[in-house]
Amino acid sequence: MGKFKRIDTEIEGVCIIEPTVFGDNRGYFMETYNQEEFKEIGIDYNFVQDNQSKSKKGVLRGLHFQKENTQGKLVRVIKGSVYDVAVDLRRSSKTYGKWVGVELTEENKKMFFIPPYFAHGFLVLSDEAEFTYKCTDIYNPAAEGGIMYNDPDVNIKWPEVDCEILTSEKDKKHPTLKEFTASDVWKDK
């Protein structure tokens, strides 16, 4: 039996990964990544960069992508809880513009794999959350892109939080999916 269980979502390529957790009265141990084991469950990417963020309740980061140096991401929460979302930006996909979301918590220890050519974002549900992710390409600030987290055409059902939603000034200025579609980025994807 492998150490990781893959749960496919309704969007091809996007999946939830449940690690095997070994626990007793002292605590727990788990592998969070193993290249050979991930290949066995169909995730055969070379991860080249690790990132970590800490955010307070109500922070919404996203929806982000890179126009060049497109990144696949393997994300998880090490403290707190977030609602994590991937939006399909592959124009040739039957699920273009569709989204899928999952709650990631320090308790459930689930991971979420988002392939390249997706927008990604998350909303912090707990008082604070620490979020980590492995990326398949190096961050390129000149290639930053995004779409509005509250685009009515994408219509993401973000969970209710009992506080104000906090986004960066940059995230407030992202275009809609229709405006993104009108650009020439990834027209062959």
C-alpha positions in Angstrom: 0.0 0.0 0.0 1.3 3.5 -0.9 1.7 6.3 1.6 -0.6 8.6 -0.4 -4.2 8.3 -1.5 -5.2 10.3 -4.6 -8.8 11.6 -4.8 -9.6 13.0 -8.2 -11.9 16.0 -8.4 -14.4 17.0 -11.2 -11.6 18.9 -12.9 -9.1 16.7 -14.7 -5.6 16.9 -13.2 -6.7 18.6 -9.9 -6.7 16.2 -7.0 -6.8 15.9 -3.2 -4.0 13.8 -1.6 -4.4 12.1 1.7 -1.2 11.1 3.3 -0.8 8.1 5.6 -0.4 9.4 9.2 1.2 7.3 11.9 0.1 8.5 15.3 0.2 7.5 18.9 0.2 9.2 22.3 3.4 11.1 21.5 2.0 12.7 18.4 2.3 11.8 14.7 4.6 11.3 11.8 3.9 11.5 8.0 5.6 12.0 4.7 4.5 15.1 2.9 6.2 14.3 -0.3 7.9 11.3 -1.9 8.8 11.6 -5.6 8.4 7.9 -6.4 5.2 7.5 -4.4 3.8 10.6 -6.2 4.7 9.1 -9.6 2.7 6.0 -8.6 -0.4 8.1 -8.1 0.1 10.0 -11.3 1.7 13.2 -10.2 5.0 13.2 -12.1 6.3 16.8 -11.7 9.7 18.2 -10.7 9.1 20.5 -7.8 11.8 23.3 -7.7 10.6 25.8 -5.1 8.9 25.7 -1.7 6.9 28.6 -0.2 5.2 29.3 3.1 2.8 32.0 4.2 1.1 33.0 7.4 -2.2 34.9 7.3 -4.9 35.9 9.7 -8.6 35.0 9.6 -10.4 36.5 6.6 -7.3 36.9 4.4 -8.1 35.9 0.8 -5.0 35.4 -1.4 -5.6 35.0 -5.1 -6.6 34.1 -7.6 -3.0 33.9 -8.8 -1.1 32.3 -11.7 2.0 33.0 -13.8 1.7 33.9 -17.5 5.2 32.4 -18.0 7.0 29.9 -15.9 3.6 28.4 -15.2 3.5 26.6 -11.8 1.9 23.5 -10.7 1.4 23.6 -6.9 1.2 21.0 -4.1 -0.4 22.9 -1.2 -1.2 22.1 2.4 -1.9 23.7 5.8 0.4 23.2 8.7 -1.5 25.4 11.2 -5.2 26.4 11.1 -7.6 26.0 8.2 -8.2 27.5 4.8 -10.6 27.0 1.9 -8.4 26.4 -1.1 -9.6 26.9 -4.7 -8.3 26.1 -8.2 -9.8 27.6 -11.4 -9.2 26.0 -14.8 -7.6 28.4 -17.2 -6.9 25.9 -20.0 -9.0 27.2 -22.8 -9.1 23.8 -24.6 -10.4 22.1 -21.5 -14.1 21.1 -21.1 -13.9 22.6 -17.6 -12.4 26.0 -18.7 -13.5 28.6 -16.1 -14.8 26.0 -13.7 -13.5 25.8 -10.1 -13.0 23.2 -7.4 -12.4 23.9 -3.7 -11.4 21.9 -0.6 -10.9 22.7 3.0 -7.3 22.1 4.1 -6.6 21.9 7.9 -3.9 21.0 10.2 -6.2 18.2 11.5 -7.2 16.6 8.2 -3.6 16.9 6.8 -5.0 16.8 3.2 -3.0 18.2 0.3 -4.3 19.8 -2.9 -2.5 19.4 -6.2 -3.1 22.1 -8.8 -1.4 21.6 -12.2 0.0 24.5 -14.3 -2.5 26.7 -16.2 -4.8 27.1 -13.2 -5.5 30.2 -11.0 -5.1 29.4 -7.3 -6.3 31.1 -4.2 -7.3 30.5 -0.6 -9.4 32.0 2.2 -8.3 31.7 5.8 -11.0 30.3 8.0 -9.2 30.0 11.4 -7.8 32.8 13.6 -4.5 32.3 11.6 -3.1 29.8 9.2 0.3 28.7 8.0 0.2 27.5 4.4 3.0 25.7 2.5 3.3 24.9 -1.1 5.7 23.2 -3.5 6.0 24.7 -7.0 7.0 23.1 -10.3 8.7 26.3 -11.6 10.5 29.3 -10.1 8.4 32.4 -9.2 8.8 35.0 -11.9 7.5 38.4 -10.7 7.4 39.8 -14.3 4.9 37.1 -15.2 2.4 37.5 -12.4 -1.3 37.2 -13.3 -4.6 36.8 -11.6 -8.3 36.9 -11.9 -10.9 38.4 -9.5 -11.6 36.2 -6.6 -15.3 37.3 -6.7 -15.8 37.2 -10.5 -19.6 36.5 -10.9 -19.0 34.4 -14.0 -16.7 32.0 -12.1 -19.0 32.2 -9.1 -16.8 30.6 -6.4 -18.8 29.7 -3.3 -16.4 31.0 -0.7 -17.3 30.0 2.9 -18.7 32.6 5.2 -16.3 34.1 7.7 -17.4 36.3 10.7 -15.0 39.1 9.7 -14.1 41.3 6.8 -12.4 39.7 3.8 -8.9 41.1 3.5 -7.1 41.1 0.1 -4.1 42.9 -1.2 -4.4 46.0 -3.3 -3.0 44.0 -6.2 -5.6 41.3 -5.8 -8.4 43.9 -5.9 -7.3 45.0 -9.4 -7.2 41.6 -11.1 -9.3 41.3 -14.3 -12.4 39.1 -14.7 -12.1 35.7 -16.4 -13.7 37.3 -19.6 -11.0 40.0 -19.6 -8.3 37.4 -19.1 -9.8 35.3 -21.9 -9.6 38.3 -24.3 -5.8 38.3 -23.9 -3.5 36.2 -26.0 -2.0 34.4 -23.0 -2.1 30.6 -23.4 -4.4 30.7 -26.4 -3.1 27.2 -27.4 -3.7 25.6 -23.9 
